[in-house]
Structure formats: structure tokens, C-alpha cells
Amino acid sequence: MHTLMMTPEADVLTRREAAARLGVTTRTLDRWAMQGRGPAYSLTGDRKGRALYSSATIAEWLESRRRTASR
């Protein structure tokens, strides 16, 4: 059994939790991952491991997408 170290600065979210925080579906996060888009994530185990996102990474990604005017 693996234990994740969790601190307030670096809490870890599953893909489902990350999707809920971003207001998108897990399928959207899957697609973004396949396209190399969206917030960075880490995989546990082998290639089919579980995707994990940090809250800080999600916040940084959202900030990088902030716009002051529409195109």
C-alpha cells in the first residue's frame, strides 16, 4: 500500500476531484491530457496509473488562463 504525503500547500486531487474543481468532466481532463493541454498531473504506478493533480498546479493553470478582455 502506498501512502501519499499531504500538506496544506500541496494537497493532491484525483482526476474526478480536479474536474469538479475546474467545472469540467473527467472526460474533458482525459482529452486535455491526451492533447497535452490542461493542468499538469502525475501518474501513479505504470502507464495506466491514476492521474493526480496538485491544488497549486490547478490554481497556477487557472491563473495562466486569466483574461482581462475577450478576443
N, C-alpha and C positions, 0 to 999 in steps of 0.2 A: 504494500500500500504506500502511495506517495503522499506526502504532506506538503501543502503549499504554505509558504510563509506569507502571512498577510499583515500589512501595516496600514495605518490610515492613509499614508502617502501613496501607497501602491496596491490598492485593493484590486483583486482580479475578478473579472466578469466572464461568464460563459458567453457563447455566441448569442444565445437567447436573451440573456440579460443585457448584453451590449445592444442588440437590436431594439429591445424595449427602450433603452435609454436614448437611442437615436431616433426612435419613432419610425423604424423600418421593419421589414420582415427578416427572418433569418435567411430566407431565400435571397433577399437583396444582398445581405452580407456575404453569402456564398458566392453570388455572382460578382460582387465587387472584388472578392479575394481572387477569383479566377482571372479577372481582368487587371489585377494589380492596382486596384483603386481602393478607396476606403481607408479606415484607420488600420494601423499596423497591428499585428497579432502574433502570438506564439503558438506553436503546436506542441502538444504533449505527446510523448512516445514517437511512434513511427509516422509515416506519411498520412495515415488515416487517423491520427491522433485528434484530440479535442482542441479546438481553437480557443485561446484565452486572450482576453483584451484587458489592458490596464485602464482604470478610470482616467489616469493622467493622459494616456495616449489618446483616448477618445476626446477629452477636453481640448488637447492640442490640435487634433484634427478638425474639430468643430471651429476652433478659433481661426485656423488657417483658411477656412471657407467663409469667414465673415465678410459680408459685403456692405458697403455704405450706400450703394446705388445699384439699381437694376441695370442690366445691359440694354 
